[in-house]
Amino acid sequence: MFGGLAVKPLPCLCILALLILSLFLTTLDLKGYFSTESTTFSYTPLEQHSRPNYRGSHSAHCESPLKVYMYDLPRRFNLGMLKKNSSDLDLPWTSSKIPPWPQRSGLKKQHSIEYWMMVYLLGQHVGEEGERTAVRVADPDQADVFYVPFFASLSFNTHGQNMRDPETEFDKKLQIEVVDMLKRSKSWQRSGGRDHVIVIHHPNAFRFLRDEVNASIFVVADFGRYPRSVSFLRKDVVAPYVHVVDTYVNDDSSDPFESRTMLLYFRGRTKRKDEGFVRLKLAKILGNHKRVHFEDSLATTEGFEVAKQGMRSSRFCLHPAGDTPSSCRLFDAIVSHCVPVIVSDRIELPFEDEIDYQEFSLFFSVKEALRPGYLMQKLETFPKEKWLKMWNKLKQVAHHFEYQYPPIKDDAVNMLWRQIHRKLPAVNLAIHRTKRLKIPDWWERR
């Protein structure tokens, strides 16, 4: 008797047998997943179909190219800025002849991502789709995302750099015109701008009207200057700066560890804002060390050449935060195959779902870096074998940080479009959910 009910013995034995058989089969299944005899793990069919179809050993490729519709903005918003006396500024760029990025553009080059993403779409050729991460479509109804070819960073650098000059009003005027055009667009109205891509790589780009377009996918350098209501990692894409020193192509020394005689290299401005105050403090700690080159300098064409030679002759390149957590210096170090020493508490890095920066970079918190003797002790005792492994990894990943035209497989622009492609599930969720919600902000009220 159990709980006042009579239990027949035969059904109990059957149930017990079934339990034992189930446990045995489960054990076999678990052994298949966790066996130490093999390092190959199998995924279930459900998991295979619920994840993107990735190909390649080091980088992920979406199964089909991202379909991009690019707005036909007048060239005064983009390529017309490259030449002061350009004609037909009120017409969109229709020629297949791509104007090159100016050779002597100085620091403007580091934020030129908007240019490289636009010419990627302009230069699309028939039969090239299979090698491209994104393709341009003429019909907005076929598009996955919408690219807004407004050179917001170049507009700031050209018209409003000192932020008090009367000419900054022209930058503001362009922003107003772009926002007005977007809000009249049926594509924008349909999604609230969530499937639109806007590049604001310079921290002051689009500074007057960001709040008007903050539902869009922003392409940014980092999140140091933006409130969470404007830009955040779940929505936006971090793009590498365009490096300003030449790529180290023939780095084939038989013993690069010994041939790089400088231990640690830094050349740049030491007076910065916010977290960038760490630079002045590091200058006092590291400035007199015999194996450290720490120089306060301005960015000039001649200075880029000096920095190139310095990075190529150093084992480690210091990357402290600037006005924002990131700077071009990190990507200069990568293409110079100089192991980056990153000092920042809030840095976000490009392509980090595909690239493990710890394989070729060292990370220190601000507190660690300012501890007397700590950073230098780590670098001076760093094992040669481990450094050589990082050096080799830098040479393997450097191509992911190259902006070029025509584009090359897995270069920076292809990587960026792939990052944007991965935002689509969240974008579509937000679009569909927003349309049916009766109380849009109910989740935040919980």
Buried (B, 14 or more C-beta within 10 A) or exposed (E): EEEEEEEEEEEEEEEEEEEEEEEEEEEEEEEEEEEEEEEEEEEEEEEEEEEEEEEEEEBBBBEEBBBBBBBEBBBBBBBBBBEEEBEEBEEBBEEEEBBEBEEEBEBBBBBBBBBBBBBBBBBBEEEEEEEBBBBBBEEBEEBBBBBBBBBBBBBBBBBBBEEEEEEBEBBBEBBEBBBEBBEEBEBBEBBBBBBBBBBBBBBBBBBBBBEBBBBBBBBBBBBBBBEEEBBBEEBBBBBBBBBBBEBBEEBEEEEBBEEBEBBBBBBBBBEBEBBBBBBEBBBEBBBEEEBBBBBBEEBEEEBBEBBBEBBBBBBBBBBBBBBBBBBBBBBBBBBBBBBBBBBBEBBBBBBEEBBEBEEBBBBBEBEEBBEEEBBBEBBEEBEEEEBEEBBEBBBEBBBBBBBBBEBEEBBBBBBBBBBBBBBBEEBBEBBEEEEEEEEEEEEEEE
